[in-house]
Amino acid sequence: MLFRSCESWASLDIEKITSFLAEKATFRMIETTPRMEGRSTIAMAMKGFLATAKSAKFEVLREHAMGSIVINERIDHFDMGKTKNAFHIVGIFFVKDGEIQEWQDYTMPEKD
């Protein structure tokens, strides 16, 4: 389920992307941003972020599940037209009843 959630970003379809979230899900894009609550609030933020995106891809490098907790390491690629960005991320997800209840992303430190 989580792998399909990551794949859904390539569609740039907010409904598809947020369909994996519980109605009362929480999401924190990175450790320096405030936590968002509720699928509709998260969808609005994602819609704003993806408004100018030409493409998006989550490249999952590693993923490990421990009961209801899933941790993945990935590189998030975004082509925003004039700029292309890649973010090295570790995502921590709490999954219950087949839905993402909590999602927290952390940026990986730059290698020296």
SEDREN-377471 format. One record per residue (C-alpha): residue number from 1; x, y, z. Coordinates in steps of 0.05 Angstrom, whole numbers, plus 5000, padded with zeros to 4 digits. Example, Ala and Ser with C-alpha at 12.3 -4.5 7.8 and 13.67 -1.06 7.14 Angstrom:
REM SEDREN-377471
<site pos="1" xx="5246" yy="4910" zz="5156"/>
<site pos="2" xx="5273" yy="4979" zz="5143"/>
REM end
This chain:
REM SEDREN-377471
<site pos="1" xx="5000" yy="5000" zz="5000"/>
<site pos="2" xx="5054" yy="5050" zz="5019"/>
<site pos="3" xx="5093" yy="5036" zz="4955"/>
<site pos="4" xx="5030" yy="5052" zz="4914"/>
<site pos="5" xx="5023" yy="5116" zz="4954"/>
<site pos="6" xx="5093" yy="5137" zz="4934"/>
<site pos="7" xx="5080" yy="5117" zz="4862"/>
<site pos="8" xx="5016" yy="5159" zz="4860"/>
<site pos="9" xx="5057" yy="5224" zz="4861"/>
<site pos="10" xx="5076" yy="5213" zz="4788"/>
<site pos="11" xx="5003" yy="5224" zz="4769"/>
<site pos="12" xx="5003" yy="5295" zz="4799"/>
<site pos="13" xx="4930" yy="5278" zz="4817"/>
<site pos="14" xx="4915" yy="5304" zz="4887"/>
<site pos="15" xx="4855" yy="5259" zz="4895"/>
<site pos="16" xx="4897" yy="5198" zz="4879"/>
<site pos="17" xx="4955" yy="5220" zz="4922"/>
<site pos="18" xx="4911" yy="5234" zz="4983"/>
<site pos="19" xx="4867" yy="5172" zz="4974"/>
<site pos="20" xx="4918" yy="5134" zz="5017"/>
<site pos="21" xx="4908" yy="5181" zz="5076"/>
<site pos="22" xx="4859" yy="5171" zz="5132"/>
<site pos="23" xx="4807" yy="5226" zz="5139"/>
<site pos="24" xx="4840" yy="5252" zz="5203"/>
<site pos="25" xx="4912" yy="5239" zz="5179"/>
<site pos="26" xx="4969" yy="5283" zz="5201"/>
<site pos="27" xx="5027" yy="5303" zz="5156"/>
<site pos="28" xx="5091" yy="5340" zz="5168"/>
<site pos="29" xx="5128" yy="5355" zz="5103"/>
<site pos="30" xx="5196" yy="5362" zz="5136"/>
<site pos="31" xx="5221" yy="5372" zz="5206"/>
<site pos="32" xx="5220" yy="5448" zz="5201"/>
<site pos="33" xx="5148" yy="5455" zz="5179"/>
<site pos="34" xx="5085" yy="5452" zz="5222"/>
<site pos="35" xx="5043" yy="5390" zz="5223"/>
<site pos="36" xx="4980" yy="5391" zz="5181"/>
<site pos="37" xx="4917" yy="5355" zz="5204"/>
<site pos="38" xx="4861" yy="5326" zz="5162"/>
<site pos="39" xx="4861" yy="5298" zz="5091"/>
<site pos="40" xx="4828" yy="5361" zz="5062"/>
<site pos="41" xx="4880" yy="5407" zz="5093"/>
<site pos="42" xx="4937" yy="5363" zz="5069"/>
<site pos="43" xx="4906" yy="5360" zz="4999"/>
<site pos="44" xx="4902" yy="5436" zz="4995"/>
<site pos="45" xx="4976" yy="5443" zz="5014"/>
<site pos="46" xx="4997" yy="5389" zz="4964"/>
<site pos="47" xx="4955" yy="5421" zz="4910"/>
<site pos="48" xx="4990" yy="5488" zz="4922"/>
<site pos="49" xx="5058" yy="5455" zz="4921"/>
<site pos="50" xx="5044" yy="5416" zz="4857"/>
<site pos="51" xx="5008" yy="5472" zz="4821"/>
<site pos="52" xx="5068" yy="5486" zz="4776"/>
<site pos="53" xx="5098" yy="5417" zz="4775"/>
<site pos="54" xx="5113" yy="5385" zz="4708"/>
<site pos="55" xx="5130" yy="5318" zz="4741"/>
<site pos="56" xx="5140" yy="5285" zz="4808"/>
<site pos="57" xx="5172" yy="5219" zz="4827"/>
<site pos="58" xx="5187" yy="5185" zz="4893"/>
<site pos="59" xx="5247" yy="5140" zz="4884"/>
<site pos="60" xx="5244" yy="5091" zz="4942"/>
<site pos="61" xx="5314" yy="5067" zz="4960"/>
<site pos="62" xx="5297" yy="5025" zz="5021"/>
<site pos="63" xx="5233" yy="5009" zz="5060"/>
<site pos="64" xx="5222" yy="4971" zz="5124"/>
<site pos="65" xx="5158" yy="4955" zz="5161"/>
<site pos="66" xx="5154" yy="4940" zz="5235"/>
<site pos="67" xx="5082" yy="4926" zz="5252"/>
<site pos="68" xx="5042" yy="4989" zz="5237"/>
<site pos="69" xx="5104" yy="5031" zz="5227"/>
<site pos="70" xx="5136" yy="5038" zz="5158"/>
<site pos="71" xx="5202" yy="5074" zz="5147"/>
<site pos="72" xx="5227" yy="5089" zz="5078"/>
<site pos="73" xx="5288" yy="5124" zz="5050"/>
<site pos="74" xx="5275" yy="5157" zz="4984"/>
<site pos="75" xx="5294" yy="5213" zz="4937"/>
<site pos="76" xx="5235" yy="5258" zz="4918"/>
<site pos="77" xx="5244" yy="5288" zz="4848"/>
<site pos="78" xx="5204" yy="5348" zz="4827"/>
<site pos="79" xx="5207" yy="5383" zz="4759"/>
<site pos="80" xx="5177" yy="5451" zz="4771"/>
<site pos="81" xx="5189" yy="5475" zz="4700"/>
<site pos="82" xx="5246" yy="5525" zz="4709"/>
<site pos="83" xx="5277" yy="5485" zz="4766"/>
<site pos="84" xx="5287" yy="5411" zz="4781"/>
<site pos="85" xx="5295" yy="5391" zz="4853"/>
<site pos="86" xx="5314" yy="5326" zz="4887"/>
<site pos="87" xx="5306" yy="5317" zz="4962"/>
<site pos="88" xx="5337" yy="5259" zz="5001"/>
<site pos="89" xx="5283" yy="5240" zz="5051"/>
<site pos="90" xx="5268" yy="5190" zz="5106"/>
<site pos="91" xx="5193" yy="5181" zz="5115"/>
<site pos="92" xx="5161" yy="5151" zz="5176"/>
<site pos="93" xx="5089" yy="5128" zz="5169"/>
<site pos="94" xx="5038" yy="5100" zz="5218"/>
<site pos="95" xx="4990" yy="5056" zz="5179"/>
<site pos="96" xx="4924" yy="5029" zz="5207"/>
<site pos="97" xx="4867" yy="4995" zz="5172"/>
<site pos="98" xx="4902" yy="5003" zz="5105"/>
<site pos="99" xx="4907" yy="5079" zz="5111"/>
<site pos="100" xx="4963" yy="5127" zz="5129"/>
<site pos="101" xx="4945" yy="5157" zz="5197"/>
<site pos="102" xx="5010" yy="5196" zz="5208"/>
<site pos="103" xx="5065" yy="5216" zz="5159"/>
<site pos="104" xx="5129" yy="5252" zz="5179"/>
<site pos="105" xx="5186" yy="5266" zz="5131"/>
<site pos="106" xx="5258" yy="5283" zz="5151"/>
<site pos="107" xx="5312" yy="5310" zz="5105"/>
<site pos="108" xx="5376" yy="5271" zz="5103"/>
<site pos="109" xx="5438" yy="5311" zz="5119"/>
<site pos="110" xx="5485" yy="5329" zz="5062"/>
<site pos="111" xx="5547" yy="5286" zz="5058"/>
<site pos="112" xx="5613" yy="5322" zz="5068"/>
REM end
